[in-house]
Amino acid sequence: MTPKNIDLHIEELVLCGFAPGDRYRIGEVVEQELSRMLADRGVPESLALDGEIASVDGGAFEVAPGVRAEVVVAEVAKAVYGGLRR
């Protein structure tokens, strides 16, 4: 059974190499991108069954210096979505 509404909230997102002042904007955009992915790709079974997940390990990834913010956000969202599927 897939929930009709999901309240997505990222309480803590650990990223290294970004300016501290960018943290809230990065978090907001990651939430938006992850919401889009959930709508497009569906809700992972772990979330649909349990309803709440206390933490997600998205693993690690690297991006080249100077890469566009959109690319970083997409990688973060993919990592979190992948963590939800585990």
N, C-alpha and C positions, 0 to 999 in steps of 0.2 A: 504494500500500500504506500503510495507516495503522498506526502503532506501537500496540501494545497498552498499553504503559505509558509515561508521560511523567514525567520528573523535572523539575519546574518550580522554578527558583531565580532569584530576582531579586537580582542582586549590587549593582546601583546603580539607584536610582530618583530622578530629579531633580524635586523639587517645590518651588515657591517659596511662601512665605506661611504655612507651617506651623511649629509649635513643634518645635525640634530633638528634644525628648524624645518626640515622637510618631512619629518616623521608623520605628522597628522595628515598631510596631503597624500603621502604615499599610502597610508593606511586606508584613507577614504577611497582612493582610486583602485586599490587592490580589492576592497569590498565590492565596488561596482563591477569590476571585471569578473570576480568570482561569482557574483550574482548572475551575470550574463552567462557564464559557463554552466552554472547549475540549470538555468532556464534552457539553454541550447542542448546540453549534453545529458541532462537529467540529474536527479538526486541520487548519489551513491547509496547503495543498499545499507551501508553502515549507518548513515544518517537517517534514512527512511525508517529503519527498524528501531533504533535507539532514541531518535528524536533530539538528542543533545550529545555533543562531544566536547569534553572538557579541554582537550588539547589535540593538536595535529602536528606531527613531525613531517614537515615538507621536504626534509633532506637539505641538501646543499646544491648550489649551482654557481657558476661564475659567469660574469658578463665582462666584456672588454671595456676598458676605460673610454669614456666619451660616448657610449652607446645611448640612444634616445631613451627617455624615461618610459615611453610606451612599451619598449622592448623589455625593460626591467620589470614593469608592472605585469606584463603578460607572463614572464617567467615565474614571478612570485605566485600569481594566481594558478598557473599550471602545477607548481610544486604543491600548493595547498590542496588543490583539487585531487591531485595524485595521492596525497596523504589521507584524504577522506576515503579513497577507494581501497585502502589497505585494510 
